[in-house]
Amino acid sequence: MKKLITIFFIVLSFSAMAAVDCSFNFKDFHSMLEAKSKKYKSVKPESKDEISKTVTQQAKLKTGEDVLFVGGGCAHFSYSFNFSKVKFKTNKVQEQFKKAHDLLLYIDIQKGKKDILVTSLETAMKKPIQKSKTDLYDLKCGDALCNLDLSSKNSLKISYSFAL
């Protein structure tokens, strides 16, 4: 029993040290959505979660879709744009990539923050895209991991993740 208690406290100590030894400067990180954009019907204030080290913010677009920004991290810096209420004309993958590209171009976010995702989508769209069984598509974006998730009906998620 003593060994079990000792192991438990060691694991807790390492967890506490890992939480304190965060590579990412979360304190100064904010949502990438430009809250004063005229392209949004409404924008909720950002919320910060100190435990998970994430910032979230939601906006309703004038085009009818909703976008949820989630970003932050500790050992990884990541962010994603989750679009819901998306209306696809067809279920063809190429058209869904184009819709993701157009939505990403439409939203106003901090300058330079969407360039890598836009470029990775444009690169992918230059060639025919094969339908994935999982509807999860890896995108080329240098040393980072980027992907487009089309697995949920009427929504899409574009993500970026970089190990620190």
SVG drawing of the C-alpha trace seen along z (x, -y; Angstrom):
<svg xmlns="http://www.w3.org/2000/svg" viewBox="-28 -46 38 48">
<polyline fill="none" stroke="black" stroke-width="0.4" points="0.0,0.0 2.9,-2.4 4.4,-1.7 1.1,-2.5 0.7,-5.8 4.3,-6.7 3.9,-6.0 0.6,-8.0 2.4,-11.1 5.3,-10.7 2.9,-10.7 1.1,-13.7 4.4,-15.5 5.4,-14.9 2.0,-16.0 2.3,-19.2 5.8,-19.9 4.6,-19.3 1.8,-21.7 4.2,-24.4 6.8,-23.7 4.7,-24.7 6.6,-25.7 3.8,-27.8 3.2,-31.4 -0.5,-30.9 -0.9,-34.0 -0.5,-36.3 -2.4,-34.1 -5.8,-35.3 -8.4,-34.2 -7.4,-34.7 -10.9,-35.9 -11.1,-39.6 -14.1,-40.4 -14.8,-43.8 -15.2,-42.2 -18.2,-43.3 -18.3,-39.7 -19.8,-38.4 -23.4,-38.8 -22.2,-38.3 -19.1,-37.3 -19.1,-35.9 -16.2,-37.0 -13.3,-34.7 -13.0,-32.3 -9.7,-31.0 -9.3,-27.7 -6.2,-27.8 -6.3,-24.0 -6.4,-22.9 -4.5,-26.0 -7.1,-26.7 -8.8,-29.8 -12.2,-29.5 -14.4,-32.0 -17.5,-31.6 -18.9,-33.8 -21.9,-33.7 -21.0,-34.6 -23.3,-36.8 -23.2,-33.9 -25.1,-31.7 -22.3,-29.5 -21.0,-29.5 -17.3,-29.3 -15.7,-28.1 -12.0,-29.0 -10.1,-26.7 -6.4,-27.3 -3.6,-27.0 -1.5,-24.2 1.6,-23.5 3.9,-21.0 2.1,-21.6 0.7,-24.9 -2.5,-24.2 -5.5,-25.9 -8.6,-25.0 -11.6,-26.6 -14.7,-24.5 -17.4,-25.6 -21.0,-24.4 -24.2,-24.9 -22.2,-24.4 -24.2,-23.8 -22.4,-21.8 -23.7,-21.8 -22.6,-18.2 -20.8,-15.5 -17.7,-15.6 -14.5,-15.9 -13.1,-18.5 -16.1,-20.7 -15.9,-20.3 -12.2,-21.3 -13.2,-24.4 -15.9,-25.3 -13.3,-25.0 -10.9,-27.2 -13.6,-29.8 -14.8,-29.9 -11.2,-30.3 -10.7,-33.1 -14.0,-34.7 -13.4,-35.0 -11.3,-37.8 -8.6,-36.5 -5.2,-37.9 -3.0,-38.8 -0.8,-35.9 -2.4,-33.3 -4.5,-31.6 -1.9,-31.8 -0.5,-28.4 -3.9,-26.7 -5.1,-28.5 -1.9,-27.5 -2.1,-23.9 -5.7,-23.7 -4.7,-25.4 -1.9,-22.9 -4.2,-19.9 -6.8,-21.2 -4.3,-21.4 -4.6,-17.6 -7.7,-15.3 -8.4,-14.4 -9.3,-10.7 -12.2,-10.2 -11.0,-9.0 -12.9,-6.3 -12.6,-8.4 -13.2,-11.8 -10.0,-13.1 -7.5,-14.6 -3.8,-15.4 -2.6,-18.7 1.0,-19.6 2.1,-22.5 5.8,-22.2 6.9,-20.9 3.5,-21.3 0.5,-18.9 -2.5,-20.2 -5.7,-18.5 -9.3,-18.9 -12.0,-16.9 -15.1,-16.4 -16.5,-13.5 -19.5,-15.4 -22.5,-16.3 -22.9,-20.0 -19.6,-20.9 -15.9,-21.0 -12.8,-21.5 -9.5,-22.9 -6.6,-22.3 -3.0,-23.2 -0.6,-21.7 3.1,-22.3 5.2,-20.5 7.2,-23.0"/>
</svg>
